[in-house]
Amino acid sequence: MRANDLSLYFFGRCLVCDRMSIQFAYDIHQTWEANCQRGPQFAEPCPVVPETPMKSFLGLPVRSRIGIAAGLLPNSRWILPYAERGFDILTYKTVRSAAHPCYPLPNWVFVEESSPPDGPVFVTTTLPRDPAQISSAVCFGMPSFSPEYWRDDVRRTRAGLQPGQLLIVSVVATPHETSSIYEIADDFARCAAWATEAGAHVIEANLSCPNVASAEGSLYQDASASRTVVDRIRKAVGGTPVLLKIGTFGTPDSLRTFLRTMNGLADGVTLVNCIRRPILHRDGRPAFGPKFRTAGVLGRAIHEPSVSVVRAVRECIESDDLSLSIAAVGGTSTVRDFADFFAAEADAVLCGSAPMYRPNLAIEAKHAHPEW
Ligand SMILES: Cc1cc2nc3c(=O)[nH]c(=O)nc-3n(C[C@H](O)[C@H](O)[C@H](O)COP(=O)(O)O)c2cc1C
């Protein structure tokens, strides 16, 4: 058996072998609810976070333009420990206007990259020795606590942050089969208003979850429907900055149309939200069951394509003189990955999955680049 075989990671415990030790903050063998209750598990106490000069993001003061995207942080129990570890832009995982269950396990698997780049990736129980090379796939179904819980918890989270730290709250609608776009927009706006009232510095509308079968999963592909949604959100939140979480676009024209349509209405885009591919076992069985043969791939496998998308978005913003900020996401798990995105002129860089196994990444980045 290889020293870093996943079977040794029992209940998220630390594996120590000759060359490395990884502690997973999130236990993939436990339910989402159990993980939410338990909070992140770290191998060591928090190291000292370097002091960094203030900067701004979306016109708000921040200690760094380094953060965590919607996903790993479902409540204050998770957000505050990561804020303590120097991540300064914290995104509260997508919430809804009513409690919504998580899909059954598995929700998160490690995968091995394989070619072609849009072909299947395969579940693995053997991890690379360097955790920064990990790729994974998720299929949670955007679970949400009830608004009673999350509205209170957003208040608690906001109260626990330090000056120079920003709380983004990610929201989504919960449409029925017959919901009109206006009903979907109103549901988005309701969540956005509640989140703002509870203390969110920034609202993020998730227009792009690859792991839900219903309309809220791919709204960004329809620029006019997205405009209806964002228009209502804007009216509901007044001057609070609004980000739009989006995925990849089929053509440069559809990307351009989307950005032009959102200009003046949203303050920026957060991208990319995973890259959808088939997630299979080696014998061909879909890892998340037949209903979700494809799901979102994260981590190392999507870094390069994500940097390309961010570059394309920046070019479009410049050439069309648009007033949109970019929060870059996609496979950031080393200082070099942050550098790739800043070189592509992202305004902020958010990690999705890597803080699960590299919780001190913000500290590393701040040591190397206090100017970020
Ligand atoms: C556990 C987990 C849950 C996620 N849930 C959400 C979500 O609720 N809303 C959302 O917009 N993105 C969600 N994401 C996607 C991340 O925000 C991010 O786009 C993705 O992980 C790609 O970044 P990475 O390659 O750095 O992991 C989730 C990611 C993870 C790891």
The ligand as a Tripos MOL2 file, in Angstrom:
@<TRIPOS>MOLECULE
LIG
   31    33     1     0     0
SMALL
NO_CHARGES

@<TRIPOS>ATOM
      1 C1        -17.0720   21.9070   -0.6650 C.3       1 LIG1
      2 C2        -17.3850   22.8590   -1.7700 C.ar      1 LIG1
      3 C3        -18.6660   23.3560   -1.9030 C.ar      1 LIG1
      4 C4        -18.9540   24.3110   -2.8690 C.ar      1 LIG1
      5 N1        -20.1690   24.9000   -2.8730 N.ar      1 LIG1
      6 C5        -20.3650   26.0240   -3.6200 C.ar      1 LIG1
      7 C6        -21.5330   26.8090   -3.4490 C.ar      1 LIG1
      8 O1        -22.3930   26.5310   -2.6080 O.2       1 LIG1
      9 N2        -21.6670   27.9100   -4.2180 N.ar      1 LIG1
     10 C7        -20.7240   28.2800   -5.1530 C.ar      1 LIG1
     11 O2        -20.8810   29.3110   -5.8120 O.2       1 LIG1
     12 N3        -19.6110   27.5270   -5.3390 N.ar      1 LIG1
     13 C8        -19.4090   26.4320   -4.5870 C.ar      1 LIG1
     14 N4        -18.2440   25.7170   -4.7110 N.ar      1 LIG1
     15 C9        -17.2770   26.0600   -5.8010 C.3       1 LIG1
     16 C10       -16.1450   26.9910   -5.3150 C.3       1 LIG1
     17 O3        -16.6160   28.2630   -4.9720 O.3       1 LIG1
     18 C11       -15.1030   27.1720   -6.4150 C.3       1 LIG1
     19 O4        -15.6880   27.8240   -7.5050 O.3       1 LIG1
     20 C12       -14.5060   25.8470   -6.8710 C.3       1 LIG1
     21 O5        -14.1480   25.0810   -5.7400 O.3       1 LIG1
     22 C13       -13.2810   26.0460   -7.7640 C.3       1 LIG1
     23 O6        -12.2140   26.5500   -7.0340 O.3       1 LIG1
     24 P1        -10.9490   25.6230   -6.6230 P.3       1 LIG1
     25 O7        -10.4460   25.0190   -7.8840 O.co2     1 LIG1
     26 O8        -10.0140   26.5720   -5.9830 O.co2     1 LIG1
     27 O9        -11.4670   24.6000   -5.6850 O.co2     1 LIG1
     28 C14       -17.9350   24.7220   -3.7790 C.ar      1 LIG1
     29 C15       -16.6520   24.1600   -3.6680 C.ar      1 LIG1
     30 C16       -16.3640   23.2650   -2.6660 C.ar      1 LIG1
     31 C17       -14.9760   22.7470   -2.5260 C.3       1 LIG1
@<TRIPOS>BOND
     1     1     2 1
     2     2     3 ar
     3     2    30 ar
     4     3     4 ar
     5     4     5 ar
     6     4    28 ar
     7     5     6 ar
     8     6     7 ar
     9     6    13 1
    10     7     8 2
    11     7     9 ar
    12     9    10 ar
    13    10    11 2
    14    10    12 ar
    15    12    13 ar
    16    13    14 ar
    17    14    15 1
    18    14    28 ar
    19    15    16 1
    20    16    17 1
    21    16    18 1
    22    18    19 1
    23    18    20 1
    24    20    21 1
    25    20    22 1
    26    22    23 1
    27    23    24 1
    28    24    25 2
    29    24    26 1
    30    24    27 1
    31    28    29 ar
    32    29    30 ar
    33    30    31 1
@<TRIPOS>SUBSTRUCTURE
     1 LIG1         1 GROUP 0 **** ****
